[in-house]
Amino acid sequence: MHKLCCVLLIDDDSTSNYLHKFLICDLQISHQVHCCTSGKQALAFLEQCVQNHSFPELIFIDRKMPLMDGFEFLKIYMEREYHKKYVSIITMLTAYINSADLTYLSHLGFVKYMPKPLTEKELLEVVHAHNNRQSC
């Protein structure tokens, strides 16, 4: 398995960030795992990544966060056209998602959905999907 350079976790719940980071590190999936506690903080981090030419290959974002939820983050992400410039897989994590949310995500194409918390199996599926996408 190809080890990723960077994974970004975006969740206002520090426990979720801790558990997901622990899983990623335990499976030795990435050289770096960066945690942000808000969409705004994550967008600032991504701007730094653009400047440093080191954009995350995987981004996991919580659906519900105060100030800027996962969908608001995605809207700005698309406006900045990151999805056209970088090979990243975004996975939205949430305990509950409705059919309208699923429809919206399916139209985006570059965003996946998974229940929270991430499991080893789910994480490895996302990594495998990224590796397959890279080799195309």
Residue pairs with C-beta under 8 A, 6 or more apart in sequence:
1 29
1 127
1 128
1 131
2 131
2 134
3 28
3 29
3 30
3 31
4 29
4 30
4 31
4 57
4 58
4 127
4 130
5 30
5 31
5 32
5 54
5 56
5 57
6 30
6 31
6 32
6 33
6 34
6 49
6 54
6 55
6 56
6 57
7 24
7 29
7 30
7 32
7 33
7 34
7 56
7 57
7 58
7 59
7 60
8 33
8 34
8 35
8 36
8 42
8 45
8 46
8 56
8 58
8 59
8 60
9 16
9 17
9 20
9 21
9 33
9 34
9 35
9 36
9 60
10 35
10 36
10 37
10 38
10 39
10 41
10 42
10 59
10 60
10 61
10 62
10 65
10 70
10 73
11 17
11 20
11 35
11 37
11 60
11 61
11 62
11 65
11 93
12 37
12 38
12 62
12 65
12 66
13 62
14 37
16 62
16 93
16 116
16 117
17 35
17 37
19 117
19 118
20 60
20 117
20 118
21 33
21 35
23 118
23 120
23 123
24 30
24 33
24 123
25 33
27 120
27 123
27 124
29 123
29 127
30 57
30 58
34 45
34 56
36 42
36 45
38 65
38 66
38 67
38 68
39 61
39 65
39 67
39 68
39 69
39 70
39 72
39 73
39 76
40 67
40 68
42 59
42 61
42 73
43 73
43 76
43 77
46 55
46 56
46 77
46 80
46 82
49 55
49 56
55 82
55 85
55 86
55 88
56 88
57 87
57 88
57 89
57 130
58 88
58 89
58 90
58 91
58 126
58 127
58 130
59 88
59 89
59 90
59 91
60 90
60 91
60 93
60 118
61 70
61 73
61 74
61 90
61 91
61 92
61 93
62 70
62 92
62 93
62 94
62 116
63 69
63 70
63 71
63 92
63 93
63 94
63 97
63 101
64 70
64 94
70 92
70 94
71 101
71 104
74 90
74 92
74 108
74 111
77 83
77 90
78 108
82 88
83 90
83 110
87 130
87 133
87 134
88 110
89 110
89 112
89 126
89 129
89 130
89 133
90 110
90 111
90 112
91 111
91 112
91 113
91 114
91 126
92 105
92 111
92 112
92 113
92 114
93 114
93 115
93 116
93 117
93 118
94 113
94 115
94 116
95 115
95 116
97 113
101 113
102 113
105 111
105 112
105 113
112 126
112 129
114 122
114 126
